[in-house]
């Protein structure tokens, strides 16, 4: 419930995505912005040398890099993303992410 109130505080006003999440040394930090039946919008902040190991998800997802640089591997194909760039991670395809530098990203997952 508290997270829902935080998200409501973002409604109908301008917000800088980078300011909505902070880095934590040696960690990956996440903040859910929207969590609905149709999908989710989540911010992530990855410290340098952090990442998410290979996994699959049953939904398509868009990764948008807010700042920094990341390596994304989708079905064995490497994609280097920099500030302002995005890629689509197709449903049911194995993917992994790792920080080239500290980076922040917006993950939009579409469930329907």
N, C-alpha and C positions, 0 to 999 in steps of 0.2 A: 504494500500500500504506500509506503514512504517513497519508493521509486516512482510510482505512478504520479504522486504529487509533484516530485521533482520534474518529471517530464511535462506535466501540465504547466509548470512555471515557465517553460520554454515556448508555449503556444502564443501565437499572435505577437511575436516580438523578434527583433533581429538578435541572432546569437552567432558568435564566432566559434566554429567547431573546435579549433585548436584550444581555445580557452575553457572548453567544457570538460577537459580531461587532462590529468597531469601524469608525467613520467614518475615511475618509482624505481629506484636503483635495483637492478638485477631481477626485474619482474615484468610481467605483462598485466596491464590494468585494463578493465573493461567497464563501460557504463552504458546501460540500456536506455535508449531514448524513446523507442516505441516498441511495444510487445503486443501484437494483435494476432488474431487467428490467421489473417492473410499474410503476415510476415513480421519481421523485426528490423529495427535500425539500432545498431550498436556501435559505439565509439571504442577504439582500442588505442592504447599507448604501449609500445614495445621498447624496452630499454635495449641498448646495443647488445648483440650476441644472444638475444632472446628470440623465441619463435614458438610456433605450434607444429608439432610433429604431424606426419602424414595421417590423414583421416578422410572420411567421406561424409557428406551430408545429403539428405534426401531432397534438398531444394536448391534451386539456382541462387547464386549470390553474387552481388557486385561488391568489389573491393575498390575503394577510392582512397588514394594516399593524400592526406592532408598536409603532412610535412615529413621530410626525411626520405629514406630509400629502403626498399624491401625486395627480397627475392621471393617469388611465389613459384611453386612448381605444381603444375596441373597435369595429371596423367603422364608424369615424367618429363613434361616440357617446361623448361625454365623461362620465367618472365621476370625481368627486373623492372620495378615500378618506382618512379620518382614523384616528388611533389606535383600534384595536379593530375596525375595519371590514374587510370583505372583499368580493371580487367573483370571479366565474368568468369566465375568458377561454376561450371555446369553441375547440375544435380548428379549424384552418384558417381562422380569422378574423383579419384584420390587427389588430394591437394595438401600442401604444406606451406608455411610462411616462415621466413627468418629475416631478422633485422640486419641490413648491411650497415646502416647507421640507426640511431634511435629514430623511430617513426611513429606517426599517428595515422590511423586509418578509420574510415567509416565503412562498416559492413552492412549492406542491405540484403536481407534474405527474403525471398519471395516464396511463400508457402502455397499459393494457389494461382 
